[in-house]
Amino acid sequence: MKKLKIGICGWGNVATGLFNTIKNNNDKIRLNGNLDIEIVVIGARRDNPKCNPGDIKIERDIFDVIDNEIDVVVELIGGVEVARDLILKAIKNKKHVVTANKAVIFHHGDEIFNEASANGVKVLFESSVCAGTPIIKLLTEELSANNVTKIAGMLNGTSNFILSNMEEGADFKPILELAQKEGYAEPDPTFDIEGMDAAHKIGILSSLAFGTPLPPGDFYVEGISKIEKIDFKYAKEMGYTVKHLAVCKNNEDKIELRAHPVLIKDNSYLANLKSVRNGIEVETDLLGTLHIAGSGAGQESTASGVVSDLVHLANSNINISKSTKKNKCDLIDFLSLSFQYYFYIKAEDIPGVMASITSMFAEKGVGIESIVQKEDLKENMVPIVLITDPFIESDHKDLVTNILNLDSVNEVRSIRIETD
Ligand code: HSE
């Protein structure tokens, strides 16, 4: 049986989850993974009252973990710059690295992989995307014979947890607090609800599938913080639900990369994944569309991904942490894409209001597929819900401004519709 001596850097939710998983599932890991994992040292700036590490050595300076007799540094401190320094120091000291940190791989992946390759060690990061739900090794190993053309997924567990609870009538704020309590959300949940976490993850997947650099260039990112409960009701009436979707796609000679809320058909595969689940669709030439789903956040799910990296390190020579496949780097201009849109417009209930709103769409040459005036709100206001025909993204901002400039309108919300 193979043996790996590891040092864990970090002693928070994810690190203690890994500790407990290795302790409790050791027999399974030995049997299935042919691997005996020994935790030699833990880098913990402070004790964690929720977990007793027993007699395992503790380093208060996480950088000192690297100086111990270990094969692998498991980086679970999160953040970007200190994590980068820690990983680079580990690599220079000829230690393999396993990390769950999507932000550091997104921002410094190419530098880290080049350094690893120069030093003859590996950096594995399965749990950086979708926690333990396997996608990194699936893309790099199992699909090696395939031409991947598109990846679309719900990559942020917290967002899906919030959205699927809002769909059932819950309010945003208490559900976000519950996601934090359950250990799904990032220490700064802005990353979850404003789309950055999903953006980091799709950036990593795009790099693996299409060779875009890490970091990639700027791309469109929007979170779920502006979605309202009523949007689910109106979406449902039209056969849709609201999800947060991240997409990378090989679009002729450029790569389409984006992460934002969407309306998707409520009978689709992704629409039916609720709670903290992540779901990904991978379009390939040999397998057709592949569907992957599982828990995308939380300490147990993340521990599953970290252990899979340790098993891979011990048993496989395939190196997934290489940054050599940099053939296509240009990102498509988001403003050149076209989308159908859902619009929620809160307007005064006065004669001619519909006509003035529809004239704004007509002015921009945007067709309307359906338009309905919904039940009255307070103070003589009325919601108008419409679905547009597809139109170019570069017209969207002006269109919203023009509608908001109408005296009779005091609120406009719009969500793109994902059609394929
Ligand atoms: N905060 C992340 C999420 C954790 O909610 O998906 C897993 O990366």
Boltz pocket constraint, residues with backbone or C-beta under 6 A from the ligand:
constraints:
  - pocket:
      binder: B
      contacts: [[A, 100], [A, 127], [A, 128], [A, 130], [A, 131], [A, 155], [A, 156], [A, 157], [A, 158], [A, 159], [A, 183], [A, 184], [A, 185], [A, 186], [A, 192], [A, 197], [A, 296], [A, 297], [A, 298]]
      max_distance: 6.0
